[in-house]
């Protein structure tokens, strides 16, 4: 979940006793040392998220590749809808899966489509 989303949801739940953005970042940095199975992460694009261990790059890449295999190809919108994650995170995870050679992409005028990378199987 993106850090601004966490901030809004957390403060809405608290009602009148709001926390500052700095306090949230400070708390987010100690999630891993506390053993809470999540941590703060900044993607190359600058998007900062609090990420559960179940959403690491390897696992998400495998999910997206399986989805692309099932559907033939996927866009970030498809990934977002199917995996129920924000569109920004879907795009980031798809690009990371591409960097990891799990996916190939085709840039069209309307969207970037990701396909399962078959080249690694042929090499």
MMTF fields as JSON, N, C-alpha, C and O atoms, coordinates in Angstrom:
{
  "mmtfVersion": "1.0.0",
  "mmtfProducer": "UNKNOWN",
  "numBonds": 491,
  "numAtoms": 492,
  "numGroups": 123,
  "numChains": 1,
  "numModels": 1,
  "chainsPerModel": [1],
  "groupsPerChain": [123],
  "chainIdList": ["A"],
  "bondAtomList": [4, 2, 8, 6, 12, 10, 16, 14, 20, 18, 24, 22, 28, 26, 32, 30, 36, 34, 40, 38, 44, 42, 48, 46, 52, 50, 56, 54, 60, 58, 64, 62, 68, 66, 72, 70, 76, 74, 80, 78, 84, 82, 88, 86, 92, 90, 96, 94, 100, 98, 104, 102, 108, 106, 112, 110, 116, 114, 120, 118, 124, 122, 128, 126, 132, 130, 136, 134, 140, 138, 144, 142, 148, 146, 152, 150, 156, 154, 160, 158, 164, 162, 168, 166, 172, 170, 176, 174, 180, 178, 184, 182, 188, 186, 192, 190, 196, 194, 200, 198, 204, 202, 208, 206, 212, 210, 216, 214, 220, 218, 224, 222, 228, 226, 232, 230, 236, 234, 240, 238, 244, 242, 248, 246, 252, 250, 256, 254, 260, 258, 264, 262, 268, 266, 272, 270, 276, 274, 280, 278, 284, 282, 288, 286, 292, 290, 296, 294, 300, 298, 304, 302, 308, 306, 312, 310, 316, 314, 320, 318, 324, 322, 328, 326, 332, 330, 336, 334, 340, 338, 344, 342, 348, 346, 352, 350, 356, 354, 360, 358, 364, 362, 368, 366, 372, 370, 376, 374, 380, 378, 384, 382, 388, 386, 392, 390, 396, 394, 400, 398, 404, 402, 408, 406, 412, 410, 416, 414, 420, 418, 424, 422, 428, 426, 432, 430, 436, 434, 440, 438, 444, 442, 448, 446, 452, 450, 456, 454, 460, 458, 464, 462, 468, 466, 472, 470, 476, 474, 480, 478, 484, 482, 488, 486],
  "bondOrderList": [1, 1, 1, 1, 1, 1, 1, 1, 1, 1, 1, 1, 1, 1, 1, 1, 1, 1, 1, 1, 1, 1, 1, 1, 1, 1, 1, 1, 1, 1, 1, 1, 1, 1, 1, 1, 1, 1, 1, 1, 1, 1, 1, 1, 1, 1, 1, 1, 1, 1, 1, 1, 1, 1, 1, 1, 1, 1, 1, 1, 1, 1, 1, 1, 1, 1, 1, 1, 1, 1, 1, 1, 1, 1, 1, 1, 1, 1, 1, 1, 1, 1, 1, 1, 1, 1, 1, 1, 1, 1, 1, 1, 1, 1, 1, 1, 1, 1, 1, 1, 1, 1, 1, 1, 1, 1, 1, 1, 1, 1, 1, 1, 1, 1, 1, 1, 1, 1, 1, 1, 1, 1],
  "groupList": [{"groupName": "UNK", "atomNameList": ["N", "CA", "C", "O"], "elementList": ["N", "C", "C", "O"], "formalChargeList": [0, 0, 0, 0], "bondAtomList": [1, 0, 2, 1, 3, 2], "bondOrderList": [1, 1, 2], "singleLetterCode": "X", "chemCompType": "L-PEPTIDE LINKING"}],
  "groupTypeList": [0, 0, 0, 0, 0, 0, 0, 0, 0, 0, 0, 0, 0, 0, 0, 0, 0, 0, 0, 0, 0, 0, 0, 0, 0, 0, 0, 0, 0, 0, 0, 0, 0, 0, 0, 0, 0, 0, 0, 0, 0, 0, 0, 0, 0, 0, 0, 0, 0, 0, 0, 0, 0, 0, 0, 0, 0, 0, 0, 0, 0, 0, 0, 0, 0, 0, 0, 0, 0, 0, 0, 0, 0, 0, 0, 0, 0, 0, 0, 0, 0, 0, 0, 0, 0, 0, 0, 0, 0, 0, 0, 0, 0, 0, 0, 0, 0, 0, 0, 0, 0, 0, 0, 0, 0, 0, 0, 0, 0, 0, 0, 0, 0, 0, 0, 0, 0, 0, 0, 0, 0, 0, 0],
  "groupIdList": [1, 2, 3, 4, 5, 6, 7, 8, 9, 10, 11, 12, 13, 14, 15, 16, 17, 18, 19, 20, 21, 22, 23, 24, 25, 26, 27, 28, 29, 30, 31, 32, 33, 34, 35, 36, 37, 38, 39, 40, 41, 42, 43, 44, 45, 46, 47, 48, 49, 50, 51, 52, 53, 54, 55, 56, 57, 58, 59, 60, 61, 62, 63, 64, 65, 66, 67, 68, 69, 70, 71, 72, 73, 74, 75, 76, 77, 78, 79, 80, 81, 82, 83, 84, 85, 86, 87, 88, 89, 90, 91, 92, 93, 94, 95, 96, 97, 98, 99, 100, 101, 102, 103, 104, 105, 106, 107, 108, 109, 110, 111, 112, 113, 114, 115, 116, 117, 118, 119, 120, 121, 122, 123],
  "secStructList": [7, 5, 2, 2, 2, 2, 2, 2, 2, 2, 2, 2, 2, 2, 6, 6, 1, 7, 7, 7, 2, 2, 2, 2, 2, 2, 2, 2, 2, 6, 6, 6, 6, 6, 6, 7, 1, 3, 3, 3, 3, 3, 7, 6, 6, 1, 7, 3, 3, 3, 3, 3, 4, 4, 4, 7, 2, 2, 2, 2, 2, 2, 2, 2, 2, 2, 2, 2, 2, 2, 2, 1, 7, 5, 7, 2, 2, 2, 2, 2, 2, 2, 2, 6, 7, 7, 2, 2, 2, 2, 2, 2, 2, 2, 2, 2, 2, 2, 2, 6, 6, 1, 3, 3, 3, 3, 3, 7, 1, 1, 7, 3, 3, 3, 3, 3, 7, 7, 2, 2, 2, 2, 7],
  "xCoordList": [0.857, 0.0, 0.909, 1.907, 0.56, 1.407, 1.378, 0.398, 2.474, 2.584, 1.505, 0.959, 1.175, 0.067, -1.264, -2.049, -1.523, -2.754, -2.763, -3.776, -1.634, -1.527, -1.765, -2.482, -1.168, -1.31, -2.781, -3.273, -3.472, -4.882, -5.767, -6.599, -5.587, -6.411, -6.161, -7.102, -4.895, -4.553, -5.134, -5.736, -4.957, -5.468, -6.992, -7.59, -7.618, -9.083, -9.579, -10.572, -8.894, -9.289, -9.065, -9.801, -8.058, -7.755, -8.701, -8.851, -9.331, -10.265, -9.561, -9.105, -9.467, -8.907, -7.428, -6.745, -6.927, -5.525, -4.674, -4.278, -4.4, -3.709, -2.202, -1.648, -1.553, -0.093, 0.446, -0.249, 1.689, 2.314, 2.907, 3.153, 3.137, 3.802, 5.179, 5.573, 5.903, 7.224, 7.118, 7.947, 6.096, 5.895, 5.597, 6.082, 4.802, 4.48, 5.733, 5.933, 6.566, 7.808, 8.705, 9.314, 8.792, 9.62, 9.118, 9.912, 7.824, 7.242, 7.457, 7.762, 7.299, 7.451, 8.863, 9.048, 9.85, 11.234, 11.531, 12.521, 10.704, 10.972, 10.03, 10.027, 9.244, 8.344, 9.119, 8.778, 10.155, 10.951, 11.656, 11.565, 12.361, 13.01, 12.037, 12.422, 10.793, 9.79, 9.224, 8.431, 9.63, 9.176, 7.734, 7.035, 7.273, 5.869, 5.588, 4.495, 6.538, 6.369, 5.991, 5.285, 6.459, 6.287, 7.384, 8.019, 7.595, 8.645, 8.346, 7.489, 9.065, 8.931, 9.855, 10.942, 9.406, 10.204, 9.973, 8.856, 11.049, 10.931, 11.33, 12.434, 10.429, 10.709, 11.596, 11.756, 12.165, 13.037, 12.33, 12.969, 11.032, 10.255, 10.04, 9.585, 10.365, 10.164, 8.923, 8.715, 8.104, 6.903, 7.329, 8.091, 6.83, 7.149, 5.934, 4.812, 6.175, 5.089, 5.457, 6.627, 4.434, 4.635, 4.222, 3.074, 5.184, 5.012, 5.072, 6.0, 4.07, 4.067, 5.105, 5.389, 5.667, 6.65, 6.063, 6.793, 4.764, 4.11, 4.046, 3.603, 4.479, 4.468, 5.881, 6.09, 6.85, 8.215, 8.31, 7.398, 9.414, 9.553, 9.422, 8.786, 10.005, 9.976, 8.549, 8.106, 7.841, 6.472, 5.538, 4.742, 5.631, 4.764, 5.077, 4.169, 6.361, 6.742, 6.138, 5.676, 6.141, 5.553, 4.041, 3.483, 3.385, 1.936, 1.614, 0.687, 2.387, 2.116, 2.418, 1.681, 3.491, 3.807, 2.693, 2.287, 2.204, 1.107, -0.143, -0.842, -0.411, -1.563, -1.39, -2.336, -0.186, 0.089, -0.019, -0.491, 0.411, 0.293, -1.172, -1.573, -1.954, -3.373, -4.143, -4.984, -3.851, -4.604, -3.945, -4.554, -2.729, -1.989, -1.08, 0.073, -1.583, -0.804, -1.577, -2.773, -0.89, -1.546, -1.026, 0.088, -1.853, -1.436, -1.371, -1.762, -0.883, -0.856, -2.263, -2.466, -3.225, -4.623, -5.12, -5.805, -4.776, -5.163, -4.559, -5.239, -3.279, -2.577, -3.213, -3.442, -3.495, -4.119, -5.469, -5.757, -6.285, -7.623, -7.567, -8.279, -6.737, -6.679, -6.026, -6.469, -4.973, -4.26, -4.745, -4.288, -5.684, -6.276, -5.213, -5.162, -4.374, -3.352, -3.489, -4.034, -3.006, -3.096, -2.387, -1.417, -2.877, -2.333, -0.845, -0.075, -0.446, 0.965, 1.837, 2.9, 1.391, 2.167, 2.141, 3.135, 1.023, 0.938, 1.966, 2.641, 2.08, 3.059, 4.475, 5.295, 4.767, 6.112, 6.468, 7.567, 5.559, 5.831, 5.988, 6.824, 5.202, 5.34, 6.693, 7.333, 7.129, 8.438, 9.577, 10.567, 9.443, 10.468, 10.482, 11.549, 9.304, 9.239, 9.883, 10.499, 9.742, 10.404, 11.923, 12.653, 12.396, 13.831, 14.372, 15.52, 13.556, 13.952, 13.775, 13.915, 13.47, 13.327, 12.14, 12.124, 11.148, 9.93, 8.93, 8.113, 9.002, 8.071, 8.818, 9.955, 8.163, 8.599, 7.496, 6.349, 7.846, 6.794, 6.704, 7.659, 5.531, 5.252, 4.606, 3.526, 5.275, 4.742, 3.872, 4.35, 2.6, 1.632, 1.223, 1.668, 0.391, -0.082, -0.985, -0.959, -1.778, -2.764, -2.251, -2.762, -1.253, -0.774, 0.516, 0.922, 1.137, 2.267, 1.713, 1.148, 1.87, 1.396, 2.579, 3.65, 2.375, 3.414, 3.031, 1.888, 4.011, 3.832, 4.787, 5.836, 4.455, 5.417, 6.691, 6.613, 7.842, 9.115, 9.431, 9.775, 9.313, 9.602, 11.06, 11.547, 11.759, 13.136, 14.05, 14.96, 13.815, 14.665, 14.502, 15.431, 13.331, 13.102, 13.776, 14.136, 13.945, 14.543, 16.063, 16.723, 16.62, 18.087, 18.802, 20.029],
  "yCoordList": [-1.164, 0.0, 1.234, 1.276, 2.226, 3.414, 4.157, 4.1, 4.85, 5.542, 6.616, 6.733, 7.404, 8.356, 7.673, 8.194, 6.518, 5.779, 5.317, 5.434, 4.795, 4.351, 5.525, 5.4, 6.657, 7.858, 8.274, 8.542, 8.329, 8.738, 7.748, 8.148, 6.47, 5.445, 5.427, 5.349, 5.5, 5.453, 6.658, 6.504, 7.85, 9.042, 9.09, 9.592, 8.58, 8.535, 7.617, 7.92, 6.507, 5.564, 6.146, 5.83, 6.986, 7.568, 8.695, 8.992, 9.318, 10.393, 11.7, 12.388, 12.051, 13.341, 13.276, 14.299, 12.134, 12.007, 11.606, 10.448, 12.576, 12.317, 12.195, 12.72, 11.489, 11.411, 12.233, 12.465, 12.663, 13.442, 12.5, 11.33, 12.988, 12.155, 11.668, 10.538, 12.517, 12.121, 10.974, 10.063, 11.016, 9.919, 8.611, 7.551, 8.687, 7.484, 6.892, 5.678, 7.728, 7.239, 6.621, 5.578, 7.252, 6.717, 5.343, 4.426, 5.207, 3.918, 2.882, 1.725, 3.292, 2.361, 1.79, 0.654, 2.561, 2.074, 1.005, 0.285, 0.89, -0.135, -1.339, -2.189, -1.419, -2.567, -3.875, -4.851, -3.906, -5.127, -5.533, -6.697, -4.609, -5.016, -5.536, -6.323, -5.103, -5.584, -6.945, -7.528, -7.455, -8.77, -8.786, -9.78, -7.708, -7.6, -8.044, -7.798, -8.685, -9.247, -8.204, -8.507, -6.982, -5.924, -4.893, -4.837, -4.079, -3.073, -1.922, -2.024, -0.835, 0.308, 0.079, -0.482, 0.522, 0.325, 1.49, 1.989, 1.917, 2.945, 2.335, 1.81, 2.404, 1.896, 2.887, 4.029, 2.453, 3.309, 4.574, 5.61, 4.499, 5.656, 6.685, 7.797, 6.319, 7.214, 6.906, 7.52, 5.986, 5.592, 4.855, 3.891, 5.316, 4.695, 3.926, 4.433, 2.698, 1.83, 1.134, 1.045, 0.647, -0.326, -1.647, -1.838, -2.553, -3.788, -4.999, -5.152, -5.856, -7.12, -8.048, -7.971, -8.918, -9.879, -10.766, -11.262, -10.965, -11.799, -11.112, -11.719, -9.864, -9.117, -8.774, -7.736, -9.635, -9.338, -9.518, -10.058, -9.064, -9.04, -10.414, -10.554, -11.41, -12.762, -13.3, -13.805, -13.193, -13.713, -12.941, -13.544, -11.626, -10.82, -11.081, -11.142, -11.235, -11.552, -12.86, -12.969, -13.854, -15.15, -15.038, -15.648, -14.258, -14.054, -13.365, -13.76, -12.338, -11.588, -12.441, -12.394, -13.215, -14.104, -15.139, -15.413, -15.708, -16.683, -16.028, -16.625, -14.814, -14.081, -13.802, -13.951, -13.399, -13.139, -14.422, -14.395, -15.534, -16.823, -17.213, -17.719, -16.972, -17.323, -16.46, -16.965, -15.162, -14.235, -13.984, -13.369, -14.445, -14.185, -12.984, -13.027, -11.917, -10.72, -9.913, -10.126, -8.991, -8.152, -6.722, -6.475, -5.802, -4.418, -4.178, -5.038, -3.022, -2.683, -2.648, -2.988, -2.24, -2.205, -3.619, -3.845, -4.567, -5.965, -6.493, -7.132, -6.217, -6.688, -6.075, -6.762, -4.782, -4.091, -4.706, -4.949, -4.953, -5.505, -6.94, -7.292, -7.764, -9.18, -9.416, -10.278, -8.655, -8.859, -7.933, -8.011, -7.049, -6.115, -5.276, -5.195, -4.66, -3.75, -2.433, -2.414, -1.329, -0.047, -0.097, -0.834, 0.681, 0.704, 1.045, 0.451, 1.981, 2.365, 1.178, 0.97, 0.402, -0.765, -1.862, -2.564, -2.017, -3.022, -2.722, -3.626, -1.463, -1.065, -1.328, -1.869, -0.953, -1.163, -2.647, -3.026, -3.474, -4.912, -5.528, -6.412, -5.074, -5.591, -5.204, -6.015, -3.978, -3.549, -4.317, -4.646, -4.602, -5.385, -6.816, -7.41, -7.375, -8.727, -8.745, -9.738, -7.658, -7.56, -7.518, -8.192, -6.735, -6.674, -8.037, -8.367, -8.823, -10.157, -11.215, -12.407, -10.798, -11.677, -12.634, -13.672, -12.294, -13.097, -12.666, -13.465, -11.403, -10.837, -10.099, -9.665, -9.964, -9.088, -8.058, -8.293, -6.919, -5.925, -5.443, -5.516, -4.954, -4.352, -3.004, -2.934, -1.941, -0.604, -0.195, -0.057, -0.004, 0.435, 1.868, 2.438, 2.441, 3.794, 3.865, 4.849, 2.828, 2.865, 2.318, 2.7, 1.434, 0.828, 0.058, -0.173, -0.325, -1.248, -2.626, -2.823, -3.57, -4.942, -5.801, -5.712, -6.632, -7.546, -8.969, -9.391, -9.699, -11.085, -11.979, -11.51, -13.243, -14.165, -14.215, -14.285, -14.181, -14.222, -15.661, -16.478, -15.959, -17.303, -17.428, -18.54, -16.301, -16.33, -17.094, -17.796, -16.961, -17.663, -19.18, -19.925, -19.636, -21.077, -21.618, -22.793, -20.765, -21.19, -21.116, -21.77, -20.332, -20.144, -21.28, -21.268],
  "zCoordList": [0.0, 0.0, 0.0, 0.72, -0.802, -0.871, 0.465, 1.208, 0.747, 2.03, 2.205, 3.302, 1.176, 1.354, 1.674, 2.467, 1.068, 1.378, 2.83, 3.519, 3.288, 4.684, 5.62, 6.612, 5.306, 6.126, 6.232, 7.328, 5.107, 5.107, 5.861, 6.676, 5.589, 6.242, 7.743, 8.533, 8.136, 9.555, 10.291, 11.353, 9.735, 10.408, 10.414, 11.366, 9.377, 9.372, 10.492, 11.153, 10.7, 11.746, 13.14, 14.074, 13.276, 14.587, 14.971, 16.156, 14.015, 14.326, 14.633, 13.72, 15.913, 16.314, 16.674, 16.622, 17.029, 17.443, 16.242, 16.104, 15.381, 14.132, 14.344, 15.31, 13.415, 13.44, 12.271, 11.282, 12.404, 11.335, 10.29, 10.586, 9.089, 8.077, 8.542, 8.249, 9.26, 9.766, 10.761, 10.755, 11.619, 12.572, 11.848, 12.245, 10.791, 10.026, 9.386, 9.426, 8.804, 8.191, 9.25, 9.015, 10.413, 11.499, 11.947, 12.153, 12.094, 12.483, 11.384, 11.672, 10.134, 9.011, 8.935, 8.499, 9.352, 9.291, 10.335, 10.209, 11.353, 12.375, 12.28, 13.17, 11.229, 11.068, 10.962, 11.63, 10.131, 9.939, 11.241, 11.632, 11.932, 13.187, 14.249, 15.114, 14.183, 15.132, 14.736, 15.475, 13.571, 13.12, 12.652, 12.85, 12.035, 11.635, 10.2, 9.692, 9.543, 8.193, 7.152, 6.191, 7.343, 6.357, 6.558, 7.611, 5.536, 5.623, 4.673, 3.795, 4.867, 3.977, 2.787, 2.926, 1.616, 0.404, -0.54, -0.676, -1.192, -2.223, -3.56, -3.705, -4.536, -5.874, -6.617, -6.186, -7.723, -8.531, -8.997, -9.181, -9.185, -9.636, -8.53, -8.796, -7.296, -6.165, -5.349, -4.302, -5.79, -5.053, -3.786, -3.846, -2.644, -1.365, -0.874, -0.889, -0.439, 0.0, 1.302, 1.675, 1.976, 3.042, 2.425, 2.023, 2.359, 1.601, 2.514, 3.308, 2.389, 3.126, 2.515, 1.319, 3.332, 2.833, 1.738, 0.88, 1.768, 0.754, -0.612, -1.586, -0.691, -1.951, -2.414, -3.043, -2.11, -2.568, -4.083, -4.71, -4.661, -6.121, -6.757, -7.802, -6.152, -6.721, -6.768, -7.8, -5.667, -5.588, -6.52, -7.239, -6.508, -7.374, -8.845, -9.674, -9.168, -10.545, -11.011, -12.147, -10.133, -10.485, -10.686, -11.598, -9.832, -9.977, -11.307, -12.014, -11.633, -12.858, -14.088, -15.073, -14.036, -15.167, -15.359, -16.489, -14.262, -14.357, -14.944, -15.762, -14.524, -15.046, -16.542, -17.316, -16.943, -18.36, -19.179, -20.316, -18.614, -19.312, -19.485, -20.532, -18.453, -18.486, -19.489, -20.232, -19.504, -20.352, -21.711, -22.587, -21.889, -23.121, -22.994, -23.424, -22.41, -22.104, -21.073, -20.875, -20.42, -19.417, -19.515, -19.977, -19.074, -18.876, -17.371, -16.581, -16.985, -15.563, -14.98, -13.815, -15.787, -15.335, -15.044, -14.047, -15.911, -15.689, -14.391, -13.588, -14.202, -13.0, -11.763, -10.768, -11.83, -10.703, -10.348, -9.176, -11.352, -11.116, -10.61, -9.669, -11.217, -10.857, -9.497, -8.737, -9.185, -7.922, -6.814, -5.673, -7.171, -6.2, -5.499, -4.272, -6.312, -5.803, -6.558, -7.662, -5.985, -6.691, -8.046, -8.223, -8.983, -10.335, -10.343, -11.098, -9.521, -9.445, -9.066, -9.651, -8.089, -7.654, -8.707, -8.893, -9.393, -10.458, -11.54, -12.034, -11.9, -12.923, -12.439, -13.18, -11.209, -10.659, -10.639, -11.042, -10.181, -10.103, -11.497, -11.689, -12.46, -13.827, -14.415, -15.083, -14.173, -14.68, -14.02, -14.675, -12.741, -12.04, -12.561, -12.709, -12.841, -13.416, -14.797, -15.186, -15.531, -16.833, -16.652, -17.378, -15.694, -15.417, -15.008, -15.306, -14.332, -13.905, -14.982, -14.707, -16.196, -17.364, -17.261, -17.923, -16.437, -16.38, -17.444, -17.901, -17.831, -18.799, -19.903, -19.719, -21.047, -22.137, -22.319, -21.94, -22.898, -23.074, -24.51, -25.283, -24.833, -26.124, -25.835, -25.248, -26.249, -26.018, -27.193, -28.319, -26.92, -27.928, -27.612, -26.615, -28.443, -28.19, -26.965, -26.226, -26.753, -25.673, -24.348, -23.295, -24.37, -23.117, -23.36, -24.499, -22.277, -22.336, -22.0, -20.925, -22.905, -22.691, -22.309, -22.909, -21.308, -20.844, -21.227, -21.055, -21.75, -22.191, -21.415, -20.973, -21.238, -20.615, -21.466, -22.693, -20.829, -21.55, -21.932, -21.079, -23.205, -23.705, -24.153, -24.361, -24.302, -24.777, -23.826, -24.268, -22.531, -21.562, -21.663, -21.352, -22.094, -22.258, -23.512, -23.57, -24.512, -25.773, -25.757, -26.565, -24.852, -24.832, -24.142, -24.044]
}
